[in-house]
């Protein structure tokens, strides 16, 4: 989970990424820890890592987008709750729902009404 270390290092230097793009995946893509051209950091959380074992505190005050490439809704919802608990500035959770998506949003620890796209 190099991406979490990259964010922690940025924050230790007094900087922060524009956003954190978190993807729960069974297989690594090699994107973990990369910084995009707009200043966002990509974070991969492999299936081999337990959600309770992740230190989500680096996301406090950040904009976070959470996806689950594997479609494991239980893991996605567990992660969303853990991230929301550290109070990111904004959290967007993309949940596949058949042919559409349900987008759940949380602002500073408070969940807003879900949108279906």
C-alpha positions in Angstrom: 0.0 0.0 0.0 2.6 2.4 -1.2 -0.1 5.0 -1.9 -0.8 5.4 1.8 2.9 6.0 2.5 3.1 8.6 -0.3 0.2 10.5 1.2 1.7 10.2 4.7 5.1 11.5 3.4 3.4 14.5 1.6 1.5 15.4 4.8 4.7 15.1 6.9 6.2 17.8 4.6 3.2 20.0 5.1 1.7 19.2 1.6 -1.3 17.2 0.7 -2.6 15.6 -2.5 -5.6 17.2 -4.4 -7.4 13.8 -3.9 -6.9 10.2 -3.0 -8.3 7.6 -5.5 -8.7 4.4 -3.5 -9.4 1.1 -5.3 -10.0 -2.2 -3.5 -8.5 -4.8 -5.8 -7.6 -8.5 -5.8 -4.7 -7.9 -8.2 -2.3 -5.0 -8.3 -2.1 -2.8 -11.3 1.2 -1.1 -10.5 -0.6 2.2 -10.0 -0.4 2.2 -6.2 1.5 5.3 -5.1 1.5 7.1 -8.4 0.7 10.8 -8.4 -1.5 11.9 -11.3 -0.8 15.0 -13.4 -3.5 16.8 -11.4 -2.0 16.0 -8.1 -4.1 13.0 -7.0 -2.6 9.9 -5.4 -3.7 6.5 -6.5 -4.0 3.9 -3.6 -4.6 0.2 -4.1 -5.8 -1.9 -1.1 -5.3 -5.5 -2.1 -7.8 -8.2 -1.1 -5.0 -9.8 1.0 -5.1 -6.8 3.4 -7.9 -6.7 6.0 -9.9 -3.5 6.1 -9.4 -3.3 9.9 -5.6 -3.4 9.4 -5.5 -0.3 7.2 -4.5 3.0 8.8 -7.0 5.3 7.2 -6.0 8.4 9.2 -4.0 9.8 6.3 -7.3 10.6 4.6 -8.4 13.1 7.3 -9.3 16.4 5.6 -8.7 15.1 2.1 -11.0 14.4 -0.8 -11.3 10.7 -1.3 -12.9 8.6 -4.1 -13.5 5.0 -3.2 -14.1 2.2 -5.7 -14.0 -1.6 -5.6 -12.9 -3.2 -8.8 -13.8 -6.6 -7.5 -17.4 -5.9 -6.7 -17.2 -6.9 -3.0 -19.9 -4.8 -1.5 -19.2 -5.9 2.1 -15.5 -4.8 1.8 -16.5 -1.6 0.0 -19.0 -0.6 2.8 -16.5 -1.5 5.5 -13.9 0.7 3.9 -16.4 3.5 3.4 -17.3 3.4 7.1 -13.6 3.3 8.2 -12.7 6.3 5.9 -15.7 8.3 7.0 -14.8 7.8 10.6 -11.5 9.8 10.1 -13.5 12.7 8.6 -12.2 13.3 5.1 -13.3 16.6 3.7 -15.2 14.7 1.0 -15.7 11.0 0.4 -17.4 9.7 -2.7 -18.2 5.9 -2.8 -19.1 4.5 -6.2 -21.3 1.4 -5.8 -22.2 -0.6 -8.9 -26.0 -1.3 -9.1 -26.7 -3.4 -12.2 -26.6 -1.1 -15.2 -26.2 2.0 -13.1 -24.2 3.3 -10.2 -25.2 4.5 -6.7 -22.9 7.3 -5.6 -22.7 7.7 -1.8 -21.2 10.9 -0.5 -19.9 11.9 2.8 -18.8 15.5 3.8 -16.8 15.9 7.0 -18.2 12.7 8.5 -21.9 13.3 7.6 -23.5 11.1 4.9 -25.6 12.8 2.2 -28.5 11.4 0.2 -27.2 8.8 -2.3 -27.5 9.5 -6.0 -28.3 6.9 -8.7 -26.6 7.5 -12.0 
